[in-house]
Every structure is written in structure tokens, then in C-alpha cells.
């Protein structure tokens, strides 16, 4: 007689699945996290009229007013001796302040300059006197500057060839000297980056840029900036 094939053993019954209520129920003592509520989305008007009103409101802020921090006048002679002393007298006669002498940092044998030799003189002016002397210097330049005269940090400088153009009487014993003007502009609040206590950085939106200095020069002195 033929024997019947052995049937495979039956699989054990699976455990009953948990219901949705049982699975979602947290264990005792566990903290329940609430679903985060979506943040409201505010639509900002980007039309030309609203942008113009925001720009006008920003410019009207007195903290953003640009002013002259200091004016530096420099005469570089390239050698020490009588010529440098006479150049210092020119700056003293123009500003009424005692000039400071600058030393060479390197030895340049081609020009006969030795390290730590006094080769230039400069003076720093602030306040109303800085504005008066700057006005004289710009008058010599006929209120025309090049775009290259302005730096990315919002400062600018230029030079003149003869100091007698500033209204100083010619003295044969002194001669004629050219000089460099360098103007440092600032805004209210720049002091936080230089003070000793609680020093901090100036925000990006508050820093001066090249465009700010150009616009200030055009509005204040009605100057012309050439793009060459």
C-alpha cells in the first residue's frame, strides 16, 4: 500500500495586531510632544512705491548721516634734512598744528633711503577746520575727482601739485611743495568698534561703502566723479 505524504506542520497563529488606539497610547510617565503650529507667513510689499518709501525713511534716520571723521595731509619728501623741515613748516602754516614726521620702513638704495630715516611729514585735522581745508583742496581740483579716488571702505583721497594754490603766500626760502589729502568718513555709532570697553563690530548695513562716499561728495560739494 502506498503511504500518504506527510503534511507540513501548521504555523503558529500570529499574535493579534494592536489596535490604533493601543499603539498610539504613550507609556506611563512619557512626555507627550505637541505638533508644532505653522508660523504665519507675512507678505512684504515689493512694489516700487513701497521700496521708495522705505529708502526715504532709512535716509531720514539721523544715525545714518555721513560726516568727516578726520582729514590727513601728507607731504612725502623722500629724504631727511632741510627740505623735510621746510615741508613741516608748510603744514604748520596751513593748519596751525605741529606736524608729525614719518620714518622709512625699508632701505631702498635706488632712491637713497635708509631704514628709520625721516622722509615724510603729515598732520591730522578734525572738526570744522578739516571741512575748511578740504573745501580749499577740492576748489583746486575744481570739484572733480575720479572713481579711483574712492576706496571700498567709503573714504577718498586726492593730491595737489602746489601748496600755494590753497591760499598760502609764496616764500622763496621754503619753495613749493605738493601734498596729499585723505578724508576718512564716518557715521554715528562707529565708535563701538574702537572703544576699549564693550567693543563690538559695526553692522554690515551701517558700514560705509564706495557708493555712499560718492553720493555724499556729489550732494555736499556738488562735485563731479569721472568713471575713468
Secondary structure, 3 states (H helix, E strand, C coil): CCCCCCCCCCCCCCCCCCCHHHHHCCCCCCCCCCCCCCCCCCCCCCCHHHHHHHHHHHHCCHHHCEEEEEEEEEEECCCCCHHHHHHHHHHHHHHCCCCEEEECCCCECCCCECCCCEEEEEEEECCHHHHHHHHHHHHHCCCEEEHHHECCCCCEEEEECCHHHHCCCCCCCCCCCCEEEEEEEEECCHHHHCCCCCCCCCCHHHCCCHHHHHHHHHHHHCCEEECC
